[in-house]
Amino acid sequence: MKSIWKFPLSKVLLLALAAMGTAAIPAHAQTAAGTFSLAHKVLWAGAVLPAGDYAFSVNTEALPPRVTVRQVGGRIVAMLLSQSISEDSFVDSSSLVLHHEGGESVVSTLRLKNIGMALEFATPKLATPVAETAGLGPIAESQPAK
């Protein structure tokens, strides 16, 4: 007498082996690296980059992609995560897009031509001047209404 469990079980095992074999194939991550110079202080996703020369690399294996920024010939100064990613195949060249906010220069986008990707970054919350308040005397305790 044949068991009805042998045939379906062998199909399941074969399918599981095929799935494990497919998962073992390493992903071909796209990488990007480059250098840039800043003439003045810039804010980038919470990091403050003083004027100077920098090198960056982008790790696209993780989502969101991680951007590592280091001083040229020096230490890492920031590891940044993008807020969103978009395809950017119409860019003439790679670029770092800055805008002014609250009197500060802020990085909004890193465009990477060689991999056709634009990484958008969150704008840091800039401190706004607090309005002066009038000096108040002590407030009398309130009594419930009768």
C-alpha positions in Angstrom: 0.0 0.0 0.0 1.4 3.4 -1.0 1.4 6.3 1.4 -0.4 9.4 0.2 2.0 11.6 2.2 5.2 10.7 0.4 4.4 12.5 -2.9 3.1 15.8 -1.5 5.9 15.9 1.1 8.6 15.4 -1.5 7.1 18.3 -3.5 7.1 20.5 -0.5 10.8 19.6 0.3 11.8 20.2 -3.3 10.1 23.6 -3.3 11.7 24.5 0.1 15.2 23.6 -1.3 14.6 25.7 -4.4 13.5 28.7 -2.3 16.6 28.4 0.0 18.8 28.2 -3.1 17.3 31.3 -4.5 17.6 33.2 -1.3 21.3 32.3 -1.1 22.1 34.2 -4.2 23.7 37.5 -3.1 21.9 40.7 -4.2 23.8 42.9 -6.6 23.7 46.2 -4.7 24.4 49.4 -6.5 27.1 51.5 -4.9 28.0 55.1 -5.3 30.9 57.1 -3.9 32.3 60.5 -4.5 33.7 63.7 -3.1 32.4 67.2 -2.6 33.6 70.5 -1.1 31.6 72.9 1.1 32.5 76.6 1.2 30.4 77.1 4.3 28.7 75.2 7.1 25.8 73.0 6.0 23.2 71.0 7.9 22.5 67.5 6.5 19.7 65.4 8.2 20.7 66.5 11.7 24.5 66.5 11.1 26.5 69.7 10.9 29.2 69.8 8.3 31.7 72.6 8.6 33.3 74.1 5.4 35.8 71.6 4.0 36.4 68.6 1.7 34.4 65.4 2.1 34.1 61.9 0.7 30.9 60.0 0.8 29.7 56.4 0.1 26.2 55.1 -0.3 25.2 51.6 0.9 22.0 50.6 -1.1 21.8 47.1 0.4 19.9 48.4 3.3 16.6 50.3 3.1 16.6 53.2 3.4 20.1 53.6 1.9 22.8 54.7 4.3 25.1 57.6 3.3 28.5 57.7 5.1 30.3 61.0 5.0 33.9 61.5 6.1 36.4 64.2 5.9 38.8 63.6 3.1 41.7 61.7 4.6 40.0 61.7 8.0 37.3 60.4 10.2 33.6 59.7 9.7 31.6 62.8 10.4 28.1 61.5 9.7 26.0 58.4 8.8 22.7 59.5 7.3 19.5 57.7 6.3 17.4 59.1 3.5 13.8 59.9 4.1 12.7 58.8 0.6 14.2 57.4 -2.6 13.2 58.2 -6.2 14.4 57.2 -9.6 16.4 60.1 -11.2 17.5 59.1 -14.6 17.3 62.5 -16.2 20.2 64.0 -14.2 23.1 65.4 -16.1 25.6 64.7 -13.3 25.6 63.7 -9.6 24.9 66.6 -7.3 24.2 67.6 -3.7 21.1 69.9 -3.7 21.1 72.6 -1.0 18.4 75.1 0.0 18.3 77.9 2.6 16.0 77.6 5.6 16.1 79.8 8.7 19.3 81.4 7.6 21.1 78.0 7.3 22.1 75.9 4.2 20.4 72.5 4.4 20.9 69.4 2.2 17.6 68.3 0.7 18.7 65.8 -2.0 21.7 63.7 -3.1 21.4 62.9 -6.8 23.4 60.0 -8.0 23.7 59.8 -11.8 25.6 56.5 -12.0 22.8 54.5 -10.3 19.9 56.7 -11.4 18.7 57.5 -7.9 17.9 60.6 -5.8 17.9 60.3 -2.1 15.7 62.9 -0.3 16.6 63.9 3.3 14.5 65.3 6.1 14.9 68.9 6.8 16.1 69.3 10.4 13.9 71.3 12.8 15.7 74.6 13.0 15.3 76.6 16.2 13.1 79.6 15.8 13.5 82.6 18.0 11.2 82.5 21.0 9.0 85.6 21.4 9.6 87.4 24.6 6.8 87.0 27.1 5.6 89.6 29.5 6.5 89.0 33.1 3.5 87.7 35.0 2.9 87.8 38.7 1.8 84.8 40.6 -1.6 83.5 39.5 -4.2 83.1 42.2 -5.5 79.6 42.7 -8.9 79.1 41.1 -11.9 78.0 43.2 -14.6 75.9 41.8 -17.8 77.7 41.0 -20.7 77.2 43.5 
